Amino acid sequence: MNSPPRPDPQSSLKKDVDYYMDGPFLVFTEAYHLKRGYCCGSGCRHCPWKQQGNAGEASCSDPGSPT
């Protein structure tokens, strides 16, 4: 049995909803990350899965459950 294909979250990106521009950088919003559904481990600025580390630095935690 095949599972249904997952929708491509990049197929319908909406500016100022899913991302915004910070100078030359495209920055994904928390809404986009939640739509995507998992943590990529890159330490994204608005990652809903990151927690504060010991030195106050943000790091991604359990990619299965947003904080």
N, C-alpha and C positions, 0 to 999 in steps of 0.2 A: 504494500500500500504506500503510495507516494503522498507526502505532506504537501499542502498547497504552497505555491511559491509566495515568499514574503514580498511585500511591496517594497520597491526601491525608495528609501526616504529622500534621495536626492532628485527624484523625478518631479517633485512639486515643491521645491524650496521657495519659501516666501521671505523676501527681504524684510527685516525688522521683526520677523516672527521666528524664523528658523536661524537667521544669521544677521550680522551687521558688519560693516566695514570699520576697522580701526586703523586709519592710515592705509597702508598697502595690504593689510591683513584681513582676511575673512575670518570672523569669529562666530562659531556656532553657539546658539543660546541653549539654556537648559531645556527649553521646549523641544529643540531639535534632538538633543541627546536622549530625552525620554521617548521621542518618536522612534529613534533608531533602536533603542532598547538594550544597549549593552555598553560597557566601558571599553574603550580602545587601549587604555593604559598609557596614553600620551600626556596625561596631566592637563587636560583642557581646562581653560579658565572657568567655564560654567558647568563642569561635570557634576551631575547630581550624585555620583558615587564617591566623591572624594571626602576625606575626613582630615581634620587637622592633625599633623604629625607632632612629634615631641618638640621639634624646634620651631613650631608654628608654620611649617611648610605644609602645603596641601599635597596629599598623595591619594591615589585611587585605592579604594578598598574593595570589598566584595562586589564584582561586576554584576552580580545577580540581583542585588537589592539596593535601590537608590536611598540615600540618606535624607 
